[in-house]
Amino acid sequence: MILQEKLDSGAVIVLDGATGTEIARLGGEMSSAAWCAVANKTHPNTVRLVHEEYLRAGADVITANTFATCRHVLAGAGLADETVAINTRAVELARQARDNVAPSRPVAIAGSMSNTVAWIEGSVSPDPKYYPTPEQEAANQREMADALAEAGADLLILEMMMDIERASLALEAALATGLPVWVGISASQAEDGSMIGWDISHDEPDNIAEGYEPPTPLPLDEVITSLKAIGGDAFGIMHSSMESTSPGLDVLFQIWDGPVMAYPETLRRGVSVERGSTIGHETFAQACRGWVDSGVQIIGGCCGTTIEHIRAMVDSLPDGVGPRRTA
């Protein structure tokens, strides 16, 4: 892998920030069912621009806009038959950005895989019309992983893994490609202070559709231990609140001794993506510097994290860590 020497040496790798919320912020089309997935087709220049700006900010890794492009998610937007084409296009746009902005710098393209599903309009709750059976989900994840690999992704990054059963399907599909796989786990802090898999009831209560009963989250250590047994080259805490990230990392460090990632969301709880109110750049940058000092090797941001957040983060890193941003 392009960045393997950095990983092996313990050097810090700069991950990009949010893709979906930046596409929305810059005017790209968003789907009520498939979120930012349609922008690969409708607003390719915006998607490419997001990647380019993260590279200028100093990212070593840019993440293709494929968080919500699995077949059963695209089905909610009427695009299931374009699954391979949309995933291929996403990787192409990231590769074009790399060629345009950082042709001489070692930059990796990550294909994003998640276990998100098509949403009920106005919520982030699953639409039962498009919810896959385990067999369908396994096949769809394999299709997606293969499409990303064939399109030229350098690694696969699993995002918002929060359980065991569904996360295992994505992880097994990713590992079957032979590409490096980074496993991003989302976490919440329960009322008693214990760490659990991401809990929509706690973190996004206003975005739950009427009548939907979210699954009971599992203890975070159980999730990490089970997924670690399957495989993966790096593990991390991502798409978790700033407050949940540190205790989530504490749990991860006790179980996993390989490269560790951290890329929290910076949206303020209860604020919609469209309104875009986020944790301040300097607050985010200082937290990231603290996580790096504690042993995190791969650092970036998730939902709400803007290009400006990543610029501030890169500038906060110790001298010689990460590329300096190019302008």
C-alpha positions as CSV (number, residue, x, y, z in Angstrom):
1,M,0.0,0.0,0.0
2,I,1.2,3.5,-0.8
3,L,1.5,4.5,2.8
4,Q,2.7,1.2,4.2
5,E,6.2,2.6,5.0
6,K,4.6,5.4,7.1
7,L,2.4,2.8,8.9
8,D,5.3,0.5,9.6
9,S,7.5,3.3,10.9
10,G,4.7,4.7,13.3
11,A,4.5,8.0,11.4
12,V,1.2,9.9,11.5
13,I,-1.1,9.7,8.4
14,V,-3.5,12.6,7.7
15,L,-6.9,11.5,6.7
16,D,-9.4,13.8,5.1
17,G,-12.5,15.2,6.7
18,A,-16.2,14.8,5.9
19,T,-17.1,14.1,2.3
20,G,-20.9,14.1,2.4
21,T,-21.4,17.2,4.5
22,E,-18.8,19.1,2.4
23,I,-20.6,18.1,-0.8
24,A,-23.8,19.4,0.7
25,R,-22.1,22.6,2.0
26,L,-20.8,23.3,-1.5
27,G,-24.1,22.7,-3.2
28,G,-24.0,19.1,-4.3
29,E,-27.2,17.2,-4.6
30,M,-28.3,15.1,-1.6
31,S,-30.8,12.3,-1.6
32,S,-33.3,11.7,1.2
33,A,-32.6,7.9,0.8
34,A,-29.0,7.7,-0.3
35,W,-27.6,10.9,1.1
36,C,-24.5,12.0,-0.8
37,A,-24.3,9.0,-3.2
38,V,-26.1,10.7,-6.1
39,A,-23.6,13.5,-6.3
40,N,-21.1,11.2,-8.0
41,K,-23.5,11.3,-10.9
42,T,-25.1,14.7,-10.7
43,H,-22.3,16.9,-9.3
44,P,-19.0,15.2,-10.2
45,N,-17.1,18.6,-10.2
46,T,-18.2,19.3,-6.7
47,V,-17.1,15.8,-5.5
48,R,-13.7,16.2,-7.2
49,L,-13.3,19.7,-5.7
50,V,-13.8,18.4,-2.2
51,H,-11.1,15.8,-2.7
52,E,-8.7,18.5,-4.2
53,E,-9.2,20.9,-1.3
54,Y,-8.5,18.2,1.2
55,L,-5.3,17.4,-0.6
56,R,-4.3,21.0,-0.6
57,A,-5.0,21.0,3.2
58,G,-2.4,18.2,3.6
59,A,-4.3,14.9,3.5
60,D,-2.4,11.7,2.9
61,V,-5.6,9.8,2.3
62,I,-8.8,10.9,0.5
63,T,-12.0,8.9,0.8
64,A,-14.1,8.2,-2.3
65,N,-17.7,9.3,-2.0
66,T,-19.0,5.8,-1.5
67,F,-20.3,5.7,2.1
68,A,-23.9,5.3,0.8
69,T,-23.4,3.6,-2.6
70,C,-24.1,-0.1,-1.7
71,R,-26.9,-1.6,-3.9
72,H,-29.6,-1.6,-1.3
73,V,-28.9,2.0,-0.4
74,L,-29.0,3.2,-4.1
75,A,-32.2,1.2,-4.5
76,G,-33.9,3.8,-2.4
77,A,-32.9,6.5,-4.9
78,G,-33.9,4.3,-7.9
79,L,-30.3,3.7,-8.8
80,A,-29.6,0.1,-7.9
81,D,-28.8,-0.9,-11.5
82,E,-26.1,1.8,-11.5
83,T,-24.3,0.5,-8.4
84,V,-21.0,-0.5,-10.1
85,A,-20.9,2.5,-12.3
86,I,-21.5,5.0,-9.4
87,N,-18.8,3.3,-7.3
88,T,-16.4,3.3,-10.2
89,R,-17.1,6.9,-10.9
90,A,-16.5,7.9,-7.3
91,V,-13.0,6.3,-7.3
92,E,-12.3,7.9,-10.7
93,L,-13.1,11.4,-9.3
94,A,-10.7,10.8,-6.3
95,R,-8.0,9.6,-8.7
96,Q,-8.5,12.7,-10.9
97,A,-8.2,14.9,-7.8
98,R,-4.9,13.2,-6.9
99,D,-3.6,13.6,-10.4
100,N,-4.6,17.3,-10.5
101,V,-3.3,18.4,-7.1
102,A,-0.7,15.9,-5.7
103,P,0.7,13.9,-8.6
104,S,4.2,13.7,-7.0
105,R,3.1,13.0,-3.4
106,P,2.2,9.6,-2.0
107,V,-1.6,9.8,-1.6
108,A,-3.8,6.8,-1.0
109,I,-7.4,6.6,-2.2
110,A,-9.7,4.9,0.3
111,G,-12.9,3.2,-0.9
112,S,-15.5,3.8,1.8
113,M,-17.8,0.9,2.8
114,S,-20.5,1.2,5.5
115,N,-23.6,-0.7,6.7
116,T,-25.9,2.2,6.2
117,V,-29.2,1.5,4.5
118,A,-31.7,3.6,2.5
119,W,-33.4,6.0,4.8
120,I,-37.0,7.0,5.4
121,E,-37.3,10.5,4.2
122,G,-36.6,13.1,6.9
123,S,-34.8,10.6,9.1
124,V,-31.8,8.3,9.3
125,S,-34.0,5.3,10.1
126,P,-34.0,2.3,7.7
127,D,-36.7,2.3,5.0
128,P,-38.2,-1.3,5.3
129,K,-38.9,-1.3,1.6
130,Y,-35.2,-1.5,0.8
131,Y,-33.8,-3.3,3.9
132,P,-31.8,-6.2,2.7
133,T,-31.8,-9.8,4.1
134,P,-28.5,-11.0,5.5
135,E,-27.9,-12.9,2.2
136,Q,-28.7,-9.9,0.1
137,E,-26.5,-7.6,2.2
138,A,-23.5,-10.1,2.0
139,A,-23.8,-10.2,-1.8
140,N,-24.2,-6.4,-2.1
141,Q,-21.2,-5.8,0.1
142,R,-19.1,-8.2,-2.0
143,E,-20.2,-6.5,-5.2
144,M,-19.3,-3.1,-3.8
145,A,-15.9,-4.2,-2.4
146,D,-15.0,-5.8,-5.7
147,A,-16.2,-2.7,-7.7
148,L,-14.0,-0.4,-5.5
149,A,-11.0,-2.6,-5.8
150,E,-11.4,-2.9,-9.6
151,A,-11.8,0.8,-9.9
152,G,-8.4,1.4,-8.3
153,A,-8.9,2.1,-4.6
154,D,-5.7,1.6,-2.7
155,L,-7.4,0.5,0.5
156,L,-10.9,0.0,1.9
157,I,-12.1,1.8,4.9
158,L,-15.1,0.5,6.8
159,E,-17.2,3.3,8.3
160,M,-19.8,3.3,11.1
161,M,-19.3,-0.3,12.2
162,M,-21.3,-0.5,15.4
163,D,-22.5,-4.0,15.7
164,I,-21.1,-7.5,15.0
165,E,-23.5,-9.3,12.6
166,R,-23.8,-6.6,9.9
167,A,-20.3,-5.2,10.4
168,S,-18.9,-8.7,9.9
169,L,-20.5,-8.9,6.4
170,A,-18.8,-5.7,5.3
171,L,-15.5,-6.7,6.8
172,E,-15.4,-10.1,5.3
173,A,-16.3,-8.7,1.8
174,A,-13.5,-6.1,2.1
175,L,-10.9,-8.5,3.3
176,A,-11.7,-10.8,0.3
177,T,-10.4,-8.2,-2.1
178,G,-6.9,-8.5,-0.7
179,L,-6.6,-4.8,-0.2
180,P,-5.6,-3.2,3.1
181,V,-8.7,-2.7,5.3
182,W,-9.1,-0.1,8.0
183,V,-12.0,-0.6,10.3
184,G,-13.8,2.5,11.6
185,I,-16.1,1.8,14.6
186,S,-18.6,4.3,15.9
187,A,-19.2,4.6,19.6
188,S,-21.5,6.3,22.1
189,Q,-21.2,6.8,25.9
190,A,-24.1,5.3,27.8
191,E,-25.8,7.1,30.7
192,D,-23.8,4.9,33.1
193,G,-20.5,6.0,31.5
194,S,-19.8,2.7,29.7
195,M,-18.9,2.6,26.0
196,I,-21.3,1.1,23.5
197,G,-21.6,0.8,19.8
198,W,-23.1,4.0,18.3
199,D,-26.5,4.6,19.7
200,I,-28.8,6.6,17.4
201,S,-31.3,7.1,20.3
202,H,-28.6,8.9,22.2
203,D,-26.8,10.8,19.5
204,E,-29.5,11.6,16.9
205,P,-32.8,11.3,18.7
206,D,-34.4,13.9,16.5
207,N,-33.7,11.9,13.3
208,I,-35.5,8.7,14.2
209,A,-38.7,8.0,12.2
210,E,-41.9,7.6,14.1
211,G,-42.4,3.9,15.0
212,Y,-38.8,2.9,14.4
213,E,-37.2,1.0,17.3
214,P,-33.4,1.2,17.1
215,P,-31.5,-2.0,18.0
216,T,-30.0,-2.2,21.5
217,P,-26.3,-1.2,21.2
218,L,-23.6,-3.8,22.2
219,P,-20.7,-3.1,24.5
220,L,-18.0,-1.5,22.5
221,D,-15.3,-4.0,23.7
222,E,-17.4,-6.8,22.4
223,V,-17.7,-5.2,19.0
224,I,-14.0,-4.5,18.7
225,T,-13.0,-7.9,19.9
226,S,-15.3,-9.7,17.5
227,L,-14.2,-7.7,14.5
228,K,-10.6,-7.9,15.4
229,A,-10.9,-11.7,15.2
230,I,-12.0,-11.5,11.6
231,G,-9.2,-9.2,10.5
232,G,-8.2,-5.7,9.5
233,D,-5.0,-3.6,9.2
234,A,-6.0,-0.6,11.3
235,F,-8.9,0.0,13.8
236,G,-10.3,3.3,14.9
237,I,-13.1,5.3,16.4
238,M,-14.9,7.4,13.9
239,H,-18.3,9.2,13.3
240,S,-18.5,9.5,17.1
241,S,-19.0,12.7,19.0
242,M,-15.9,14.6,20.2
243,E,-16.9,13.7,23.8
244,S,-17.2,9.9,23.0
245,T,-14.0,9.6,20.9
246,S,-11.5,9.8,23.8
247,P,-13.2,7.1,26.0
248,G,-13.8,5.0,22.8
249,L,-10.1,5.2,22.1
250,D,-9.3,4.1,25.6
251,V,-11.3,0.9,25.0
252,L,-9.7,0.3,21.6
253,F,-6.1,0.7,22.9
254,Q,-6.8,-2.0,25.5
255,I,-7.8,-4.5,22.7
256,W,-5.9,-3.5,19.6
257,D,-2.2,-3.0,19.3
258,G,-1.9,-2.1,15.6
259,P,-2.3,1.3,13.9
260,V,-5.1,3.3,15.4
261,M,-7.4,5.9,13.7
262,A,-9.5,8.7,15.1
263,Y,-11.8,10.8,13.0
264,P,-14.8,12.2,15.0
265,E,-17.8,14.0,13.7
266,T,-17.8,17.7,14.5
267,L,-21.5,18.5,14.1
268,R,-23.1,19.8,17.3
269,R,-25.7,17.4,18.7
270,G,-29.2,18.4,17.6
271,V,-28.0,20.5,14.6
272,S,-28.9,19.3,11.1
273,V,-26.3,18.8,8.4
274,E,-27.9,21.5,6.3
275,R,-27.4,24.1,9.0
276,G,-23.8,23.0,9.3
277,S,-23.0,24.3,12.8
278,T,-19.9,22.5,13.9
279,I,-17.2,22.4,16.6
280,G,-14.7,25.2,16.1
281,H,-11.6,24.6,14.0
282,E,-9.1,25.2,16.8
283,T,-11.0,23.1,19.3
284,F,-11.0,20.2,16.8
285,A,-7.4,20.7,16.0
286,Q,-6.3,20.7,19.6
287,A,-8.3,17.5,20.3
288,C,-6.7,15.8,17.3
289,R,-3.2,16.8,18.5
290,G,-4.0,15.3,21.8
291,W,-5.1,12.0,20.2
292,V,-1.9,11.9,18.1
293,D,0.1,12.5,21.3
294,S,-1.7,9.6,22.9
295,G,-0.7,7.2,20.1
296,V,-3.3,7.7,17.3
297,Q,-1.5,7.2,14.0
298,I,-4.3,8.0,11.4
299,I,-6.1,11.3,12.1
300,G,-8.9,13.2,10.4
301,G,-12.6,14.1,10.7
302,C,-16.1,12.9,9.8
303,C,-19.5,14.5,9.4
304,G,-19.4,18.3,9.8
305,T,-15.6,18.4,9.5
306,T,-14.7,21.0,6.8
307,I,-11.6,21.6,4.8
308,E,-10.8,24.4,7.2
309,H,-10.9,22.0,10.1
310,I,-8.4,19.8,8.4
311,R,-6.1,22.8,7.6
312,A,-6.2,23.8,11.2
313,M,-5.5,20.2,12.3
314,V,-2.5,19.8,10.0
315,D,-1.1,23.0,11.2
316,S,-1.4,21.8,14.8
317,L,0.6,18.6,14.3
318,P,4.1,18.4,15.5
319,D,6.8,19.5,13.1
320,G,7.6,16.8,10.6
321,V,4.3,15.0,11.1
322,G,2.1,14.9,8.0
323,P,2.6,16.9,4.8
324,R,2.4,20.7,5.1
325,R,-0.6,22.0,3.3
326,T,0.1,23.4,-0.1
327,A,-2.1,26.6,-0.1
